[in-house]
Amino acid sequence: MLGLPGVIRACLFDLDGVLTRTATVHMAAWKRTFDEFLHRRDPQLPEFTQQDYNRFVDGKPRLDGVRDFLAGRGITLPEGGPEDPADAETVQGLGRRKNELVLAELDEHGVEVYPGSVRYLRAVKDAGLATAVVTASANGAQVVQAGGFADLIDARVDGVVAAEQRLRGKPAPDTFLAGARALGVDPAAAVVFEDALAGVAAGRAGDFGFVVGVDRVGQSDALAASGADVVVRDLAELMGEEGA
């Protein structure tokens, strides 16, 4: 019924793009942040695209996303510090600007979930499997609560936890491994659900028992190439349902 191998005892879910529609909010915030910066620096520089999001920032810790995108454009900025304002042309400043835009959007419009994926999450709990959210977002707790499925999550490893425990971000497997530890299971007995290429690669690097790629933006081949055992458009497909 769940479309998973019988050895699986726990499910590790990415948040943005898997359970919630906040990936589109993040994409819009990154685009506005980077396009404003690029235009100030050189109006001839190409704008931030969906492909840039998929390749450089999706699923990664915020500051890693800033560094990786800028490196892709051949740009190096000072690192700055956590106190940098949102208009500072530093890695920290751009990260702050992006986060302010995301928080403003969530505050105004709330969190929209993927109904099919939340049905799947509930089915997982009903089947007696342990669950964790593993997300690079520092706002993971707020998003889970606002999404209305906090009662279905047994553990959370988000950007705040990763910073506290000094965990490397995806595509390193550290955060997923921490999620498995929090649930008391071996990686081989856990499945990773991810929509980001970096997240799928993290699941494969951690030797997890199964990796499900969730294709929201037309990158099924890339998800499979990154290590997904199966690729679906929505988790409801694993139950033989439509995603809506």
C-alpha positions as CSV (number, residue, x, y, z in Angstrom):
1,M,0.0,0.0,0.0
2,L,2.8,2.4,0.8
3,G,5.0,1.4,-2.1
4,L,8.0,0.7,0.1
5,P,10.3,-2.3,0.7
6,G,9.2,-4.4,3.7
7,V,12.4,-3.7,5.7
8,I,11.5,0.0,6.1
9,R,10.8,1.1,9.6
10,A,11.0,4.9,9.3
11,C,10.4,7.7,6.8
12,L,12.5,10.8,6.5
13,F,10.6,13.6,4.6
14,D,12.1,16.8,3.2
15,L,9.7,19.6,3.8
16,D,9.6,22.2,1.0
17,G,8.4,20.7,-2.2
18,V,7.6,17.3,-0.7
19,L,5.0,18.0,2.0
20,T,4.5,21.7,1.6
21,R,4.3,24.1,-1.4
22,T,6.8,26.4,0.2
23,A,9.4,25.5,-2.5
24,T,7.7,28.0,-4.8
25,V,7.9,30.6,-2.0
26,H,11.7,29.9,-1.7
27,M,12.2,30.1,-5.4
28,A,10.5,33.5,-5.7
29,A,12.5,34.8,-2.7
30,W,15.8,33.6,-4.1
31,K,14.9,35.0,-7.6
32,R,14.1,38.5,-6.2
33,T,17.2,38.5,-4.0
34,F,19.6,37.4,-6.6
35,D,18.1,39.4,-9.5
36,E,18.2,42.6,-7.5
37,F,21.9,41.9,-6.6
38,L,22.9,41.0,-10.1
39,H,21.2,44.1,-11.6
40,R,23.1,46.3,-9.2
41,R,26.4,44.6,-9.9
42,D,26.0,44.4,-13.7
43,P,22.8,44.7,-15.7
44,Q,24.2,42.4,-18.3
45,L,24.4,39.4,-16.0
46,P,21.8,36.7,-16.6
47,E,18.9,36.6,-14.2
48,F,18.3,33.8,-11.7
49,T,16.4,30.9,-13.2
50,Q,14.5,27.8,-12.1
51,Q,17.5,25.8,-13.4
52,D,19.8,27.8,-11.1
53,Y,17.4,27.1,-8.2
54,N,17.5,23.4,-8.9
55,R,21.3,23.2,-9.3
56,F,22.7,25.6,-6.8
57,V,20.3,26.3,-3.9
58,D,17.4,23.8,-3.6
59,G,17.7,21.7,-0.5
60,K,20.9,23.3,0.7
61,P,21.5,25.4,3.8
62,R,20.8,29.1,3.0
63,L,24.3,30.4,3.0
64,D,25.6,27.4,1.0
65,G,23.0,28.3,-1.6
66,V,24.3,31.9,-1.7
67,R,27.9,30.8,-2.1
68,D,27.2,28.1,-4.7
69,F,25.0,30.3,-6.9
70,L,27.5,33.2,-6.8
71,A,30.4,30.8,-7.6
72,G,28.3,29.6,-10.6
73,R,28.3,33.2,-11.9
74,G,32.0,33.7,-11.1
75,I,31.3,36.1,-8.2
76,T,32.9,36.1,-4.8
77,L,31.6,38.2,-2.0
78,P,32.9,38.8,1.6
79,E,31.3,36.3,4.0
80,G,30.2,39.0,6.4
81,G,28.6,38.2,9.8
82,P,25.2,37.3,11.2
83,E,24.6,40.9,12.1
84,D,24.8,42.1,8.5
85,P,21.7,43.9,7.3
86,A,19.6,42.7,4.4
87,D,21.1,45.3,2.0
88,A,24.7,44.3,2.7
89,E,26.5,42.9,-0.3
90,T,27.9,39.9,1.6
91,V,27.0,36.2,1.8
92,Q,25.3,36.8,5.1
93,G,23.5,39.9,3.8
94,L,22.0,38.2,0.8
95,G,21.0,35.3,3.0
96,R,19.2,37.6,5.4
97,R,17.4,39.4,2.5
98,K,16.1,36.1,1.2
99,N,14.9,34.9,4.6
100,E,13.1,38.2,5.2
101,L,11.2,37.8,1.9
102,V,10.2,34.2,2.8
103,L,9.1,35.1,6.3
104,A,7.0,38.0,5.0
105,E,5.3,35.7,2.5
106,L,4.6,33.0,5.0
107,D,3.2,35.5,7.5
108,E,0.9,37.0,4.9
109,H,-0.3,33.8,3.1
110,G,0.5,30.9,5.5
111,V,1.6,27.5,4.4
112,E,0.0,25.4,1.7
113,V,0.4,21.7,1.9
114,Y,0.3,19.0,-0.8
115,P,-2.9,17.1,0.2
116,G,-1.8,13.9,-1.5
117,S,1.5,13.9,0.3
118,V,-0.1,14.6,3.7
119,R,-2.5,11.7,3.1
120,Y,0.5,9.6,2.5
121,L,2.2,10.9,5.7
122,R,-0.9,9.9,7.6
123,A,-1.0,6.5,6.1
124,V,2.7,6.0,7.1
125,K,1.8,6.8,10.7
126,D,-1.2,4.5,10.6
127,A,1.1,1.7,9.4
128,G,3.2,2.2,12.5
129,L,6.3,3.7,10.8
130,A,8.3,6.4,12.5
131,T,8.5,9.8,10.8
132,A,10.9,12.8,10.7
133,V,11.1,16.0,8.8
134,V,14.6,16.7,7.5
135,T,15.0,20.2,6.0
136,A,17.6,22.8,5.4
137,S,15.2,25.5,6.4
138,A,15.8,27.3,9.7
139,N,12.0,27.9,9.8
140,G,11.2,24.1,9.9
141,A,9.3,24.2,13.2
142,Q,7.1,27.1,12.1
143,V,6.3,25.5,8.7
144,V,5.4,22.1,10.2
145,Q,3.1,23.8,12.8
146,A,1.5,26.1,10.2
147,G,1.0,23.2,7.8
148,G,-1.2,21.4,10.4
149,F,0.7,18.1,10.5
150,A,2.9,18.5,13.5
151,D,1.1,15.6,15.2
152,L,2.3,13.3,12.4
153,I,6.0,14.0,12.9
154,D,8.1,12.2,15.5
155,A,11.3,14.1,15.0
156,R,12.6,17.2,13.2
157,V,16.1,18.0,11.9
158,D,16.1,21.5,10.4
159,G,18.5,24.4,9.9
160,V,18.5,25.3,13.5
161,V,19.3,21.7,14.6
162,A,22.0,21.4,11.9
163,A,23.7,24.5,13.1
164,E,23.6,23.4,16.8
165,Q,25.0,20.0,15.9
166,R,27.4,21.3,13.2
167,L,25.9,19.0,10.6
168,R,27.0,19.5,7.0
169,G,24.2,20.4,4.6
170,K,22.8,18.3,1.7
171,P,24.2,16.8,-0.5
172,A,26.2,15.5,2.5
173,P,24.0,12.9,4.3
174,D,24.6,14.3,7.8
175,T,21.1,15.7,8.4
176,F,19.3,12.6,7.2
177,L,21.6,10.4,9.3
178,A,20.7,12.6,12.3
179,G,17.1,12.1,11.5
180,A,17.6,8.3,11.5
181,R,19.4,8.5,14.8
182,A,16.6,10.6,16.3
183,L,14.2,7.8,15.3
184,G,16.5,5.1,16.6
185,V,16.8,3.3,13.2
186,D,19.6,2.3,11.0
187,P,19.8,4.1,7.6
188,A,19.2,0.8,5.8
189,A,15.8,0.6,7.5
190,A,14.7,4.2,6.5
191,V,13.5,5.8,3.3
192,V,14.3,9.3,2.2
193,F,11.6,11.4,0.4
194,E,13.2,14.4,-1.5
195,D,12.4,16.8,-4.4
196,A,15.9,18.4,-4.5
197,L,18.8,16.9,-6.4
198,A,21.1,17.7,-3.5
199,G,18.6,15.9,-1.1
200,V,18.4,12.8,-3.3
201,A,22.2,12.7,-3.5
202,A,22.3,13.0,0.3
203,G,19.9,10.0,0.7
204,R,22.0,7.9,-1.6
205,A,25.3,9.0,0.0
206,G,23.9,7.9,3.4
207,D,23.2,4.4,2.2
208,F,19.5,4.6,3.1
209,G,17.3,1.7,2.3
210,F,15.2,3.5,-0.3
211,V,15.2,7.0,-1.9
212,V,12.0,8.5,-3.4
213,G,12.4,11.4,-5.7
214,V,9.5,13.8,-5.9
215,D,9.3,15.6,-9.2
216,R,7.5,19.0,-8.9
217,V,9.4,20.9,-11.6
218,G,10.1,18.4,-14.5
219,Q,13.4,16.9,-13.4
220,S,12.6,13.3,-13.1
221,D,15.6,12.1,-15.1
222,A,17.9,14.2,-13.0
223,L,16.4,12.9,-9.8
224,A,16.9,9.4,-11.0
225,A,20.5,10.1,-12.0
226,S,21.2,11.6,-8.6
227,G,20.2,8.3,-6.9
228,A,16.4,8.1,-6.6
229,D,15.1,4.5,-6.6
230,V,11.7,5.7,-7.8
231,V,10.4,9.1,-8.9
232,V,6.8,10.2,-8.4
233,R,5.0,13.5,-8.9
234,D,3.4,13.3,-5.5
235,L,3.6,10.8,-2.7
236,A,0.0,9.8,-3.2
237,E,1.1,7.9,-6.3
238,L,2.8,5.4,-4.0
239,M,-0.7,4.5,-2.7
240,G,-2.1,4.3,-6.3
241,E,-3.8,7.7,-5.9
242,E,-3.7,11.0,-7.7
243,G,-1.7,13.7,-5.9
244,A,-4.5,16.3,-5.5
